[in-house]
Amino acid sequence: MCLRYTFYKFVDNYIANYQNDLITKHYNEIENIYKQMRGWRHDYHNHIQTMKAHLVLEKYSEMEKYLNDLDKDLVNVDTILKTGNVMVDAILNSKLSLAVSYEININAKAAVPKKLKISDIDLSVIIGNLMDNAMEAALKINRIEERFIRVYIREMKQQLYISITNSVEGETGRSGLVYLSTKIGSNHGFGLKRVDSIVAKYNGFINRQSEEGVFATEIILPL
């Protein structure tokens, strides 16, 4: 009886630590978004002053060039996705914002129904873990131009299709049919197991593929 109690206590503490780590991580990601918003607000005032100066001096060609450059810059910083699902918007945009701050090239498209069978928490765990693993792998590449993450989420034949592909250095390690996490610490590999267990919980499908320089995860969940 004592041994069983100790085991369950260990599991409870392990899960609690894992959840606390997630909360801390999400807090830091939201703080990163706020910092970017404050920066954009500061830049906005500077841009207005610059354009006013061009108008006063009647430097219209310089004004046009400035606007074109600003338009290009806004395309680079605008990583906000509106998927149609509030929870997915929150977790996905926080991860994408963090990836951009790490100088990872992003290509993301997502459309998600407002109502899903899968709970918001479970979906957040799946997307959060996949994005964390993708960022971790991409950051190991020294050449910034070769870092990338591609996200594609959509409804497909009454199912939710999630695909996250990222650049990797070499090939991802694998033991049998299971890909190995490169994370070090008490939560080593726990995130991957959580994703697998949630997919199984909803009788979904998960497929991981690895080749030289690329790692991809596909998940299909019933709607």
C-alpha positions as CSV (number, residue, x, y, z in Angstrom):
1,M,0.0,0.0,0.0
2,C,2.8,2.4,0.9
3,L,4.7,1.6,-2.3
4,R,1.5,2.3,-4.4
5,Y,1.0,5.6,-2.6
6,T,4.6,6.6,-3.2
7,F,4.3,5.7,-6.9
8,Y,1.0,7.8,-7.3
9,K,2.6,10.6,-5.4
10,F,5.6,10.6,-7.7
11,V,3.3,10.6,-10.8
12,D,1.3,13.5,-9.4
13,N,4.4,15.5,-8.7
14,Y,5.8,14.8,-12.1
15,I,2.6,15.9,-13.9
16,A,2.4,19.0,-11.6
17,N,6.0,20.0,-12.4
18,Y,5.3,19.5,-16.1
19,Q,2.2,21.7,-16.0
20,N,4.0,24.4,-14.0
21,D,6.7,24.4,-16.7
22,L,4.1,24.8,-19.3
23,I,2.5,27.7,-17.5
24,T,5.8,29.5,-17.0
25,K,6.6,28.9,-20.7
26,H,3.2,30.3,-21.8
27,Y,3.7,33.3,-19.6
28,N,7.0,34.1,-21.1
29,E,5.5,33.7,-24.6
30,I,2.7,36.1,-23.8
31,E,5.2,38.6,-22.3
32,N,7.2,38.3,-25.6
33,I,4.0,39.3,-27.5
34,Y,3.4,42.3,-25.2
35,K,7.0,43.4,-25.8
36,Q,6.5,43.3,-29.5
37,M,3.3,45.2,-29.3
38,R,5.0,47.9,-27.2
39,G,7.8,48.1,-29.8
40,W,5.3,48.4,-32.7
41,R,3.4,51.2,-30.8
42,H,6.7,53.1,-30.3
43,D,7.6,52.6,-34.0
44,Y,4.2,53.7,-35.1
45,H,4.7,57.2,-33.6
46,N,8.2,57.4,-35.3
47,H,6.7,56.4,-38.7
48,I,4.0,59.1,-38.4
49,Q,6.5,61.8,-37.6
50,T,8.8,60.7,-40.5
51,M,5.9,60.8,-43.0
52,K,4.7,64.2,-41.7
53,A,8.2,65.5,-42.2
54,H,8.3,64.2,-45.8
55,L,4.9,66.0,-46.5
56,V,6.0,69.3,-45.0
57,L,9.2,69.2,-47.1
58,E,7.2,68.0,-50.1
59,K,9.5,65.1,-50.6
60,Y,6.9,62.9,-52.2
61,S,9.2,60.4,-53.9
62,E,11.0,59.8,-50.6
63,M,7.6,59.5,-49.0
64,E,6.5,56.8,-51.5
65,K,9.8,54.9,-51.0
66,Y,9.3,55.1,-47.2
67,L,5.8,53.7,-47.4
68,N,6.9,50.8,-49.7
69,D,9.7,49.9,-47.2
70,L,7.2,50.1,-44.3
71,D,4.7,47.9,-46.1
72,K,7.4,45.2,-46.6
73,D,8.4,45.5,-42.9
74,L,4.8,45.1,-41.8
75,V,4.5,41.9,-43.9
76,N,7.6,40.5,-42.0
77,V,6.3,41.2,-38.5
78,D,2.6,40.3,-39.1
79,T,2.5,36.7,-37.9
80,I,-1.0,36.9,-36.4
81,L,-3.3,34.0,-37.5
82,K,-7.0,34.0,-37.2
83,T,-8.0,30.4,-37.3
84,G,-11.6,30.7,-36.3
85,N,-11.0,29.0,-32.9
86,V,-10.0,31.3,-30.0
87,M,-7.9,28.7,-28.1
88,V,-6.0,27.7,-31.2
89,D,-5.4,31.4,-32.0
90,A,-3.9,32.0,-28.5
91,I,-1.5,29.0,-28.4
92,L,-0.5,29.1,-32.0
93,N,0.2,32.9,-32.2
94,S,2.2,32.8,-29.0
95,K,4.4,30.1,-30.4
96,L,4.7,31.7,-33.8
97,S,5.7,35.0,-32.2
98,L,8.4,33.3,-30.2
99,A,9.7,31.5,-33.3
100,V,10.0,34.8,-35.2
101,S,11.9,36.3,-32.2
102,Y,14.3,33.3,-32.6
103,E,14.8,34.2,-36.3
104,I,13.0,31.1,-37.6
105,N,11.3,31.4,-41.0
106,I,7.6,30.8,-40.6
107,N,5.0,29.7,-43.1
108,A,1.6,29.2,-41.5
109,K,-1.9,28.6,-42.6
110,A,-4.7,27.5,-40.3
111,A,-8.5,27.3,-40.3
112,V,-10.2,25.5,-37.4
113,P,-13.9,25.1,-36.6
114,K,-15.2,26.9,-33.6
115,K,-16.6,23.7,-32.0
116,L,-14.5,20.6,-31.7
117,K,-14.8,17.2,-30.0
118,I,-11.3,17.6,-28.7
119,S,-11.0,19.7,-25.6
120,D,-9.3,23.1,-25.7
121,I,-6.7,21.9,-23.2
122,D,-5.8,18.7,-25.2
123,L,-5.6,20.7,-28.4
124,S,-3.3,23.2,-26.8
125,V,-1.0,20.5,-25.5
126,I,-0.8,18.9,-29.0
127,I,0.0,22.2,-30.8
128,G,2.2,23.5,-28.0
129,N,4.4,20.4,-27.8
130,L,4.7,20.1,-31.6
131,M,5.7,23.8,-31.9
132,D,8.2,23.5,-29.0
133,N,9.8,20.5,-30.6
134,A,9.9,22.2,-34.0
135,M,11.5,25.4,-32.5
136,E,14.1,23.4,-30.5
137,A,15.2,21.4,-33.6
138,A,15.3,24.5,-35.9
139,L,17.4,26.5,-33.4
140,K,20.1,23.9,-33.5
141,I,20.8,25.0,-37.1
142,N,23.5,27.7,-37.1
143,R,22.6,29.1,-40.5
144,I,19.6,31.3,-39.9
145,E,18.4,31.2,-43.5
146,E,18.0,27.4,-43.2
147,R,15.7,27.5,-40.1
148,F,12.1,27.0,-40.9
149,I,8.7,25.9,-39.5
150,R,5.7,25.2,-41.7
151,V,2.3,24.9,-40.0
152,Y,-0.9,23.7,-41.8
153,I,-4.1,23.1,-40.0
154,R,-7.5,22.6,-41.6
155,E,-10.8,20.7,-41.6
156,M,-10.7,17.8,-44.0
157,K,-13.5,15.3,-44.5
158,Q,-15.0,15.8,-41.1
159,Q,-11.6,15.5,-39.5
160,L,-9.1,18.0,-38.2
161,Y,-5.7,17.8,-40.0
162,I,-2.6,19.2,-38.3
163,S,0.7,19.2,-40.0
164,I,3.9,20.8,-38.6
165,T,7.2,20.5,-40.5
166,N,10.5,21.9,-39.4
167,S,14.2,22.0,-40.4
168,V,16.6,19.8,-38.5
169,E,20.3,19.3,-38.3
170,G,20.9,15.9,-39.9
171,E,18.2,13.2,-39.1
172,T,16.1,12.8,-35.9
173,G,17.1,9.9,-33.7
174,R,14.7,7.0,-33.6
175,S,14.3,3.8,-31.5
176,G,12.2,1.3,-33.4
177,L,9.1,3.3,-34.5
178,V,9.5,5.9,-31.8
179,Y,11.3,9.2,-32.5
180,L,13.5,10.3,-29.6
181,S,13.3,13.7,-27.9
182,T,16.5,15.6,-27.6
183,K,15.4,17.5,-24.5
184,I,17.3,17.1,-21.3
185,G,15.8,17.2,-17.9
186,S,12.9,15.7,-15.8
187,N,10.4,16.2,-18.7
188,H,12.6,14.3,-21.2
189,G,10.3,12.9,-23.9
190,F,7.2,13.5,-21.7
191,G,5.7,16.0,-24.2
192,L,5.8,13.5,-27.1
193,K,4.1,10.8,-25.0
194,R,1.4,13.3,-24.0
195,V,0.7,14.1,-27.7
196,D,0.6,10.3,-28.5
197,S,-1.8,9.6,-25.6
198,I,-4.1,12.5,-26.5
199,V,-4.3,11.3,-30.1
200,A,-5.1,7.8,-29.0
201,K,-7.7,9.1,-26.5
202,Y,-9.7,10.5,-29.5
203,N,-9.0,7.5,-31.7
204,G,-7.0,9.8,-34.0
205,F,-4.0,9.1,-36.2
206,I,-0.4,10.4,-35.9
207,N,2.4,10.0,-38.4
208,R,6.0,11.2,-38.0
209,Q,8.5,11.3,-40.9
210,S,12.1,12.2,-40.9
211,E,14.6,12.7,-43.7
212,E,17.8,14.6,-44.1
213,G,17.2,18.2,-42.9
214,V,13.4,17.8,-42.4
215,F,11.1,16.5,-39.7
216,A,7.3,16.3,-40.1
217,T,4.4,15.4,-37.9
218,E,0.9,14.8,-39.2
219,I,-2.1,14.3,-36.9
220,I,-5.7,13.6,-37.8
221,L,-8.5,14.0,-35.2
222,P,-12.2,13.3,-35.6
223,L,-14.5,16.2,-35.5
